[in-house]
Amino acid sequence: MPQVSSIPHSYPPGPGLWPVHDQPRPVPYDQPSAPRPPAYVDLTMQGTVGWTGWVPPNVLINGWPVASKFGRTLIPVPPGAVRVDVFALWTKQYGRASLAFHAAPGQSVPVFYALPYHVFANGAIGHVKQKRPGLAAIVVPLIVCVALGVLSVVVAVAASA
């Protein structure tokens, strides 16, 4: 006696057994377009560990975190609009800087980032080498302190003479 299965056939029945409305129709096949080559962000984090900062800054490209280190890193990105956000994190975020540009397929776009000298300044970012911001906020108070120290010594010497 033949076995009867309640499970529908997993293969299509022979020709002429399909109902008219269930006839398989050819699916238009679109030739896939050739994949576009990626663009590249040629990111240079200026400085070194220990001298510039102990922890490399955090990098977001189009909102996605990417691995970062001091020195040069080549990062593939999809061609089109690109936004690079960089910030350092110690006890709070500091040195925030952003750069938006358009990258063509196969193009390598140079991006340079420099950390500030202190946590109260923004970072510097651009397509050419950057100067570290915030030096004046450190040097000016130091000069004022040295000048006050020298002035107090001069006044003390003049008063004892």
One Martini backbone bead per residue (centre of mass of N, CA, C, O) as a GRO file, in nm:
protein
  161
    1MET     BB    1   0.096   0.037   0.024
    2PRO     BB    2   0.081   0.358  -0.013
    3GLN     BB    3   0.206   0.643   0.104
    4VAL     BB    4   0.071   0.913   0.293
    5SER     BB    5   0.118   1.259   0.279
    6SER     BB    6   0.076   1.578   0.451
    7ILE     BB    7   0.314   1.683   0.309
    8PRO     BB    8   0.418   1.885   0.100
    9HIS     BB    9   0.580   1.928  -0.165
   10SER     BB   10   0.929   2.012  -0.230
   11TYR     BB   11   0.841   1.987  -0.527
   12PRO     BB   12   0.757   2.034  -0.830
   13PRO     BB   13   0.541   1.955  -1.035
   14GLY     BB   14   0.466   1.870  -1.318
   15PRO     BB   15   0.361   1.944  -1.605
   16GLY     BB   16   0.029   2.077  -1.574
   17LEU     BB   17  -0.010   2.087  -1.234
   18TRP     BB   18  -0.047   2.375  -1.226
   19PRO     BB   19  -0.201   2.629  -1.151
   20VAL     BB   20  -0.248   2.912  -1.319
   21HIS     BB   21  -0.182   3.115  -1.070
   22ASP     BB   22   0.097   2.925  -0.996
   23GLN     BB   23   0.274   2.995  -1.211
   24PRO     BB   24   0.581   3.025  -1.293
   25ARG     BB   25   0.781   3.310  -1.308
   26PRO     BB   26   0.995   3.504  -1.444
   27VAL     BB   27   1.279   3.655  -1.317
   28PRO     BB   28   1.423   3.935  -1.325
   29TYR     BB   29   1.763   3.990  -1.426
   30ASP     BB   30   2.000   4.174  -1.273
   31GLN     BB   31   2.284   4.306  -1.333
   32PRO     BB   32   2.532   4.346  -1.144
   33SER     BB   33   2.708   4.583  -1.032
   34ALA     BB   34   2.998   4.701  -0.998
   35PRO     BB   35   3.200   4.742  -0.758
   36ARG     BB   36   3.302   4.994  -0.574
   37PRO     BB   37   3.556   5.149  -0.477
   38PRO     BB   38   3.699   5.260  -0.218
   39ALA     BB   39   3.763   5.488   0.003
   40TYR     BB   40   4.007   5.701   0.183
   41VAL     BB   41   4.133   5.759   0.510
   42ASP     BB   42   4.424   5.953   0.585
   43LEU     BB   43   4.510   5.919   0.909
   44THR     BB   44   4.669   6.167   1.130
   45MET     BB   45   4.811   6.137   1.446
   46GLN     BB   46   4.950   6.368   1.619
   47GLY     BB   47   5.208   6.225   1.781
   48THR     BB   48   5.264   6.064   2.105
   49VAL     BB   49   5.297   5.849   2.339
   50GLY     BB   50   5.341   6.055   2.636
   51TRP     BB   51   5.365   6.339   2.495
   52THR     BB   52   5.065   6.399   2.402
   53GLY     BB   53   4.936   6.115   2.504
   54TRP     BB   54   4.812   5.819   2.655
   55VAL     BB   55   4.553   5.832   2.475
   56PRO     BB   56   4.400   5.778   2.206
   57PRO     BB   57   4.186   5.901   2.012
   58ASN     BB   58   3.864   5.915   1.910
   59VAL     BB   59   3.694   5.765   1.621
   60LEU     BB   60   3.450   5.889   1.383
   61ILE     BB   61   3.284   5.743   1.097
   62ASN     BB   62   2.980   5.814   1.031
   63GLY     BB   63   2.936   5.722   1.354
   64TRP     BB   64   3.174   5.513   1.351
   65PRO     BB   65   3.391   5.330   1.510
   66VAL     BB   66   3.751   5.341   1.512
   67ALA     BB   67   4.059   5.262   1.503
   68SER     BB   68   4.329   5.409   1.702
   69LYS     BB   69   4.639   5.597   1.648
   70PHE     BB   70   4.936   5.703   1.649
   71GLY     BB   71   4.962   5.825   1.338
   72ARG     BB   72   4.912   5.624   1.057
   73THR     BB   73   4.585   5.564   0.888
   74LEU     BB   74   4.403   5.342   0.676
   75ILE     BB   75   4.055   5.406   0.585
   76PRO     BB   76   3.785   5.253   0.474
   77VAL     BB   77   3.524   5.398   0.263
   78PRO     BB   78   3.250   5.504   0.141
   79PRO     BB   79   3.153   5.665  -0.109
   80GLY     BB   80   3.121   6.012  -0.038
   81ALA     BB   81   3.005   6.116   0.240
   82VAL     BB   82   3.223   6.244   0.504
   83ARG     BB   83   3.267   6.202   0.867
   84VAL     BB   84   3.501   6.334   1.107
   85ASP     BB   85   3.537   6.238   1.450
   86VAL     BB   86   3.725   6.383   1.727
   87PHE     BB   87   3.830   6.257   2.059
   88ALA     BB   88   3.909   6.287   2.391
   89LEU     BB   89   3.960   6.074   2.695
   90TRP     BB   90   3.945   6.117   3.033
   91THR     BB   91   3.733   6.263   3.245
   92LYS     BB   92   3.668   6.395   2.967
   93GLN     BB   93   3.580   6.549   2.697
   94TYR     BB   94   3.826   6.644   2.447
   95GLY     BB   95   3.930   6.774   2.148
   96ARG     BB   96   3.710   6.849   1.959
   97ALA     BB   97   3.661   6.739   1.608
   98SER     BB   98   3.555   6.825   1.264
   99LEU     BB   99   3.507   6.662   0.929
  100ALA     BB  100   3.382   6.740   0.603
  101PHE     BB  101   3.348   6.531   0.301
  102HIS     BB  102   3.430   6.419  -0.031
  103ALA     BB  103   3.456   6.083  -0.167
  104ALA     BB  104   3.600   5.909  -0.409
  105PRO     BB  105   3.659   5.648  -0.581
  106GLY     BB  106   3.991   5.567  -0.475
  107GLN     BB  107   4.028   5.789  -0.280
  108SER     BB  108   4.273   5.978  -0.083
  109VAL     BB  109   4.216   6.141   0.226
  110PRO     BB  110   4.363   6.377   0.408
  111VAL     BB  111   4.395   6.361   0.778
  112PHE     BB  112   4.447   6.590   1.047
  113TYR     BB  113   4.534   6.555   1.406
  114ALA     BB  114   4.530   6.769   1.706
  115LEU     BB  115   4.596   6.800   2.017
  116PRO     BB  116   4.567   6.964   2.289
  117TYR     BB  117   4.735   7.098   2.570
  118HIS     BB  118   4.439   7.103   2.691
  119VAL     BB  119   4.102   7.039   2.814
  120PHE     BB  120   3.985   7.347   2.719
  121ALA     BB  121   4.031   7.259   2.421
  122ASN     BB  122   4.029   7.221   2.097
  123GLY     BB  123   4.088   7.063   1.830
  124ALA     BB  124   4.270   6.983   1.524
  125ILE     BB  125   4.142   6.983   1.179
  126GLY     BB  126   4.261   6.856   0.851
  127HIS     BB  127   4.440   6.838   0.530
  128VAL     BB  128   4.667   6.948   0.709
  129LYS     BB  129   4.891   7.024   0.912
  130GLN     BB  130   4.869   7.078   1.265
  131LYS     BB  131   4.824   7.280   1.533
  132ARG     BB  132   4.840   7.300   1.865
  133PRO     BB  133   4.617   7.393   2.084
  134GLY     BB  134   4.667   7.602   2.388
  135LEU     BB  135   4.949   7.739   2.455
  136ALA     BB  136   4.880   8.024   2.570
  137ALA     BB  137   4.733   7.910   2.835
  138ILE     BB  138   5.024   7.824   2.949
  139VAL     BB  139   5.241   8.052   2.901
  140VAL     BB  140   5.122   8.311   3.026
  141PRO     BB  141   5.104   8.222   3.329
  142LEU     BB  142   5.405   8.152   3.349
  143ILE     BB  143   5.514   8.439   3.294
  144VAL     BB  144   5.367   8.577   3.526
  145CYS     BB  145   5.497   8.412   3.757
  146VAL     BB  146   5.791   8.487   3.694
  147ALA     BB  147   5.756   8.793   3.710
  148LEU     BB  148   5.660   8.797   4.008
  149GLY     BB  149   5.912   8.664   4.124
  150VAL     BB  150   6.119   8.872   4.027
  151LEU     BB  151   5.980   9.122   4.155
  152SER     BB  152   5.999   9.022   4.453
  153VAL     BB  153   6.309   9.012   4.461
  154VAL     BB  154   6.364   9.307   4.388
  155VAL     BB  155   6.207   9.428   4.626
  156ALA     BB  156   6.365   9.285   4.854
  157VAL     BB  157   6.644   9.402   4.780
  158ALA     BB  158   6.561   9.705   4.789
  159ALA     BB  159   6.460   9.699   5.094
  160SER     BB  160   6.749   9.599   5.219
  161ALA     BB  161   6.931   9.857   5.110
   0.00000   0.00000   0.00000
